[in-house]
Amino acid sequence: MNMWRCVQHMLCEKDNGIYRGWMDRFRGLFDPKFVDEVCRDDGETDWGYIEDMMNSDKAGYRIDWLKKFWFPVDFMDCWSMYLLDKDEKTVMVLDPTDTDEMDEMKIKHEGRAKKFQRRFCSLFNNFYGNGLIETEGWTFKYPLVARHAPC
């Protein structure tokens, strides 16, 4: 988790250098803990943390203006990335450990990716206004990426 937080911080600092205080950006990279918190079913969700992550003032840019959302995911002892495009209504799941033609990546991630997408879209609409992101009709893609050994 600490490694991903370092990567997130590095990429956010790079964006800050590029955008130099502009509030409008096309993408946002979220904290690695975010997907776990949004997908919790045990009643232990840290709502204060979620509110902080959805707060544009704390993020330094307008989250409601983003087109693409990047979410690092620690799932089944490996790191993946969920990329949501709100305009195209697409979720791309990138998992370098399950890259083959037998749909293992889809089998591994489909339930969690769909659950996260529905909950994130509802959460987004609750924070920024109903209807900004449609919750239904999304496409899920599982492209082949460079494979590495399991973590």
C-alpha positions as CSV (number, residue, x, y, z in Angstrom):
1,M,0.0,0.0,0.0
2,N,2.8,2.4,0.8
3,M,4.4,1.9,-2.6
4,W,1.1,2.9,-4.3
5,R,0.7,5.9,-2.1
6,C,4.2,7.0,-3.2
7,V,3.3,6.4,-6.8
8,Q,0.1,8.3,-6.4
9,H,1.9,11.2,-4.7
10,M,4.5,11.3,-7.4
11,L,1.9,11.4,-10.2
12,C,-0.1,14.0,-8.4
13,E,3.0,16.2,-8.0
14,K,3.7,15.8,-11.7
15,D,0.1,16.9,-12.5
16,N,0.4,19.8,-10.2
17,G,3.5,20.9,-12.1
18,I,1.7,20.6,-15.4
19,Y,-1.6,22.2,-14.4
20,R,0.0,24.8,-12.1
21,G,-3.1,25.4,-9.9
22,W,-5.8,25.0,-12.6
23,M,-8.9,23.4,-11.1
24,D,-9.9,21.7,-14.3
25,R,-8.2,18.4,-15.3
26,F,-9.2,15.5,-17.4
27,R,-8.0,12.8,-15.0
28,G,-7.7,12.1,-11.3
29,L,-5.7,9.4,-9.5
30,F,-7.3,8.2,-6.2
31,D,-5.7,6.8,-3.1
32,P,-5.2,3.0,-3.1
33,K,-7.5,2.5,-0.1
34,F,-10.4,4.1,-1.9
35,V,-11.8,1.1,-3.8
36,D,-11.7,-1.0,-0.6
37,E,-13.6,1.6,1.3
38,V,-16.3,2.0,-1.4
39,C,-16.7,-1.8,-1.7
40,R,-17.1,-2.6,2.0
41,D,-20.1,-4.5,3.0
42,D,-19.3,-5.0,6.7
43,G,-20.7,-1.7,8.0
44,E,-17.2,-0.4,8.8
45,T,-16.9,2.0,5.9
46,D,-14.7,5.0,6.8
47,W,-17.1,7.8,5.5
48,G,-14.8,10.5,6.7
49,Y,-12.0,9.2,4.5
50,I,-14.4,8.9,1.5
51,E,-15.6,12.5,2.1
52,D,-11.9,13.6,2.1
53,M,-11.2,11.8,-1.2
54,M,-14.3,13.3,-2.8
55,N,-13.5,16.8,-1.6
56,S,-12.2,19.0,-4.5
57,D,-10.6,21.5,-2.1
58,K,-8.4,18.7,-0.6
59,A,-7.7,17.1,-4.0
60,G,-6.6,20.5,-5.4
61,Y,-8.8,20.1,-8.5
62,R,-12.5,19.8,-9.4
63,I,-13.4,16.2,-9.1
64,D,-16.7,16.8,-10.7
65,W,-15.0,18.1,-13.8
66,L,-12.8,15.0,-14.3
67,K,-13.4,12.8,-17.4
68,K,-11.2,9.9,-16.3
69,F,-10.7,8.4,-12.9
70,W,-7.8,6.1,-12.0
71,F,-8.1,3.7,-9.1
72,P,-5.2,1.5,-7.9
73,V,-6.7,-1.7,-6.6
74,D,-5.1,-4.2,-4.2
75,F,-7.2,-7.3,-4.9
76,M,-6.4,-11.0,-4.3
77,D,-2.8,-10.2,-3.3
78,C,-1.9,-8.2,-6.4
79,W,-2.1,-4.7,-7.7
80,S,-4.4,-3.7,-10.6
81,M,-5.8,-0.5,-11.9
82,Y,-9.5,0.4,-12.6
83,L,-9.9,3.2,-15.1
84,L,-13.3,4.8,-15.3
85,D,-14.3,7.1,-18.2
86,K,-17.5,8.9,-17.2
87,D,-18.3,10.2,-20.7
88,E,-17.8,6.9,-22.5
89,K,-19.3,4.9,-19.6
90,T,-16.4,2.5,-19.8
91,V,-14.4,0.7,-17.1
92,M,-11.1,-0.7,-18.1
93,V,-9.5,-3.2,-15.8
94,L,-5.7,-3.6,-16.0
95,D,-4.3,-6.6,-14.2
96,P,-0.8,-7.6,-15.4
97,T,-0.9,-11.0,-13.6
98,D,-4.0,-12.3,-15.4
99,T,-3.2,-11.7,-19.0
100,D,-4.3,-14.5,-21.2
101,E,-7.0,-15.2,-23.7
102,M,-9.1,-17.3,-21.4
103,D,-10.9,-14.5,-19.6
104,E,-9.3,-15.1,-16.2
105,M,-9.0,-11.4,-15.7
106,K,-12.7,-10.9,-16.3
107,I,-13.6,-13.8,-14.0
108,K,-11.3,-12.5,-11.3
109,H,-12.4,-8.8,-11.4
110,E,-15.9,-8.6,-12.9
111,G,-17.9,-8.8,-9.7
112,R,-15.7,-6.3,-7.8
113,A,-15.3,-3.9,-10.8
114,K,-19.1,-3.8,-11.3
115,K,-19.8,-3.3,-7.6
116,F,-17.3,-0.5,-7.4
117,Q,-18.6,1.2,-10.6
118,R,-22.2,1.2,-9.3
119,R,-21.2,2.5,-5.9
120,F,-18.7,5.1,-7.1
121,C,-21.3,6.5,-9.6
122,S,-23.9,6.7,-6.9
123,L,-21.4,8.3,-4.5
124,F,-20.4,10.8,-7.2
125,N,-24.0,11.7,-7.8
126,N,-24.6,12.1,-4.1
127,F,-21.7,14.5,-3.7
128,Y,-22.0,16.5,-6.9
129,G,-25.6,16.2,-8.1
130,N,-27.9,13.5,-9.3
131,G,-27.5,12.4,-12.9
132,L,-24.0,13.7,-13.5
133,I,-22.9,10.1,-14.0
134,E,-25.3,7.4,-15.2
135,T,-25.1,4.3,-13.1
136,E,-26.4,1.9,-15.7
137,G,-25.3,0.9,-19.2
138,W,-21.5,0.7,-18.6
139,T,-19.1,-1.3,-20.7
140,F,-16.3,-3.3,-19.0
141,K,-13.1,-4.0,-20.8
142,Y,-10.3,-6.4,-19.8
143,P,-7.4,-5.7,-22.3
144,L,-4.3,-7.8,-22.4
145,V,-1.4,-6.0,-20.8
146,A,2.3,-7.0,-20.2
147,R,2.3,-9.9,-17.8
148,H,4.5,-10.2,-14.8
149,A,4.8,-12.9,-12.1
150,P,2.2,-12.8,-9.2
151,C,3.0,-10.3,-6.4
